[in-house]
Amino acid sequence: MGILKVGAVTFEHAHDFGGEVDIERGGMSVKVPMTALQAIVAERVRAQMIANIEGLKTHEILALAASKK
């Protein structure tokens, strides 16, 4: 098992990051499927990417489109 501490929160997880994650804070603990954590993080990344795209200037959008070719 691997352990990752972020401030007062401890995450105990399988070395391959599969299965369940035991999240502990302040003496309370909950087991959460890794797939649930992946889904919430993916949604956060999606929101950040959308915000970044919405903030681009016209020439920056066109440069992105041209770089795909």
C-alpha positions, -999 to 999 in steps of 0.1 A, spaced: 0 0 0 11 35 -7 4 65 15 1 102 4 -3 130 28 -18 163 17 -20 187 47 -42 170 73 -56 144 48 -40 110 44 -47 88 13 -39 51 15 -40 34 -19 -28 4 -38 6 9 -55 -10 6 -89 -36 32 -79 -64 7 -85 -93 -5 -62 -103 17 -33 -86 46 -16 -89 51 22 -91 88 29 -86 99 65 -89 133 81 -94 142 117 -98 107 129 -126 100 104 -120 77 74 -139 68 42 -131 43 15 -137 56 -20 -133 38 -53 -104 51 -74 -127 54 -103 -148 80 -84 -117 100 -76 -106 99 -112 -140 111 -123 -141 141 -100 -105 151 -109 -113 147 -146 -142 171 -142 -120 196 -125 -94 194 -153 -122 198 -179 -135 229 -162 -100 244 -161 -94 236 -197 -127 252 -207 -119 283 -187 -85 285 -204 -100 282 -239 -126 308 -231 -98 332 -221 -78 328 -253 -74 357 -277 -85 352 -314 -49 348 -326 -42 322 -299 -72 301 -310 -62 303 -346 -26 293 -336 -40 262 -318 -61 252 -349 -31 257 -372 -8 236 -350 -31 205 -354 -23 201 -391 
